[in-house]
Amino acid sequence: MEKAQWLFDRAESRDPFTELFYLPGAEPGSLTLGVVLCVQRAGDHLLTRPVFLAADVMDDVYHRLPREAWAIF
């Protein structure tokens, strides 16, 4: 998961607790970039897709989007 590693590496150069957050499904996100790396099942494979969000929803990402956005099928 190259995108996730990039987020982790980027967070190391930021102030602690200001960059990374995790959703209940252990999906990482970046507060400053406004992105969450979502995982969804496609047959026997897991796909990672970025979900970009506006700054005003970053305080409660998980509840602001419909449940289908976070579902792993």
N, C-alpha and C positions, 0 to 999 in steps of 0.2 A: 504494500500500500504506500506508494511513493508520495502521494499527496499528503497523507497523514504525517509521514516522516518530515516532509517539508514544513508542515505546521509546527511540529515539535521543535525542529531546528530553529525556526524563526522565533518561537516563543522564548528560547534560551537567551536571546539578545534583548528581551523586554523586561520590564519590571515584574517581579513575581506576582502571580494571581491577577494579572491584568490582561492576559491574552487568551489562554486556553480555557475552554469549558467542555463539559461532557454532558450529553443527553442521557436519559435513563437506559438507552440501549448501547451505551459506551461509544457513541458516535462523537468524534471530536469536532470542535468548532473553534473559530477565531473571533473574538469580540471586535478587534480592530478592523478586520477584513469583512465582517458580516457574512461569514460563510460557515456552513455545517457540512461535514462529509457524511452523507447518508449511505446506508448499505441496504440493498434490496436483492432478493433472490430472483434468479432467472433460470429456471430449470435446476440443473445441478451446480450452477455457478452463483457466486455473489458478485454483484456489481456495485461499484462505488460511484456516487454522483454528488457533485457539489450542489448545495442549495444556498443561493444568495439571498440575504435578507436585509431589509431596511433597518437603519439604526434604531428606530423607535420600537422595534419588536425584539431587540436583542436582550431585553430584560427578562423575557419569558418566552423564549423561542418555542419550546415544546408545546405550549398551550395555544399559541397564536396561529398555528397552521393546522389544517385538518388531520385527523388521525391517519388517513391514507398516506400522507407525506412521509410518515415515519415507519410505516408497516414494512416488515420483511416478509415477502410472499414466498 
